[in-house]
Amino acid sequence: MALQSFSSIKDPRFLVKKFLARPQHEGLGAVVRRSIGRFELKYFDPFLVLDEFFVTAPAGFPDHPHRGFETVTYMLQGEMNHEDFKGHKGRIGAGDLQWMTAGKGIVHSEMPASHGTQHGLQLWINLSSKHKMIEPRYQEIHNEDVVEATKEGVKVRVIAGEALGAKSSIYTKTPTMYLDFTLSPGSRIEQPIPLGWNAFVYVLEGEGGVFGSMKSMPIMPHHLLLLGNGDGLEVWNKFSSKALRFILVGGQPLNESVVQFGPFVMNTQEEIDQTIEDFENCTNGFERARHWSSQP
């Protein structure tokens, strides 16, 4: 999808809601700026949670379970260690990402692996009812292997989907696009978004970003922007001498009922009750939790 003329987007998406993701505590002493998944926005189908996290040892996210969705961890600074009860261990650093499908069940830990503050994003993507009980799997991409494209002052890292003619190798159970854009001062981008998908922007850096309409006001970092319907988004880095960096994420809605109990996301209360029973009894996907704990 190359950079296109103004007329290429026939039905542009506009900003319909924005709010600041304020810091809160999660895990063991970690600080996150949660945007999706808090009281202002409990769920944005198919997205369950978006956290911008800041973790300094000994804080972190010790052993905890998941079922029924996927987590996407994208590191911006520092390093995090990952370990789970199936024997998978890994370390992701700045620019790396891990796409974890929890499926029927995983118990894992995510802890700092270096000094200073570990900074990144974690997105939870819901799975459809037919995929909630699949076997867990991982897709890990190192920084140098993330697909990138540049054109006319715009750089994009393609986590999922495609942009500026570049396409990610990540396979998504729930159809998803995840793009990390950096716009130099004065530059502009038009990015197609599939019709019918829900989409949002989260601003990471820069103070001159204008989204959806030249008449819009600039948006500051740590703001979540919900986009309306349409076939694409226009963005300008108009009012700043600094680069603008943001993620653009879109997904095909599942249009299914959602019942969430902490780290478990299913379709009915009965399924949640069964999940709690499975976890407590170490059955039906959680068998290895009985004798496992992560290494310090």
Stockholm file with secondary structure:
# STOCKHOLM 1.0

chainA/1-296         MALQSFSSIKDPRFLVKKFLARPQHEGLGAVVRRSIGRFELKYFDPFLVLDEFFVTAPAGFPDHPHRGFETVTYMLQGEMNHEDFKGHKGRIGAGDLQWMTAGKGIVHSEMPASHGTQHGLQLWINLSSKHKMIEPRYQEIHNEDVVEATKEGVKVRVIAGEALGAKSSIYTKTPTMYLDFTLSPGSRIEQPIPLGWNAFVYVLEGEGGVFGSMKSMPIMPHHLLLLGNGDGLEVWNKFSSKALRFILVGGQPLNESVVQFGPFVMNTQEEIDQTIEDFENCTNGFERARHWSSQP
#=GR chainA/1-296 SS CCCCCGGGCSSBCCEEEEEECCEEEETBTEEEEECTTBTTBSCBTTEEEEEEEEEETTCBEEEEEEBSEEEEEEEEESEEEEEETTSCEEEEETTCEEEEECTTCEEEEEEECSSSEEEEEEEEEECCTTTTTSCCEEEEECGGGSEEEEETTEEEEEEESEETTEECCCCCSSCEEEEEEEECTTCEEEEECCTTCEEEEEEEECSCEEESCTTSCCBCTTEEEEECSSSEEEEEECSCSSCEEEEEEEECCCCCCCEEETTEEESSHHHHHHHHHHHHHTCTTCGGGGGCCCCC
#=GC SS_cons         CCCCCGGGCSSBCCEEEEEECCEEEETBTEEEEECTTBTTBSCBTTEEEEEEEEEETTCBEEEEEEBSEEEEEEEEESEEEEEETTSCEEEEETTCEEEEECTTCEEEEEEECSSSEEEEEEEEEECCTTTTTSCCEEEEECGGGSEEEEETTEEEEEEESEETTEECCCCCSSCEEEEEEEECTTCEEEEECCTTCEEEEEEEECSCEEESCTTSCCBCTTEEEEECSSSEEEEEECSCSSCEEEEEEEECCCCCCCEEETTEEESSHHHHHHHHHHHHHTCTTCGGGGGCCCCC
//
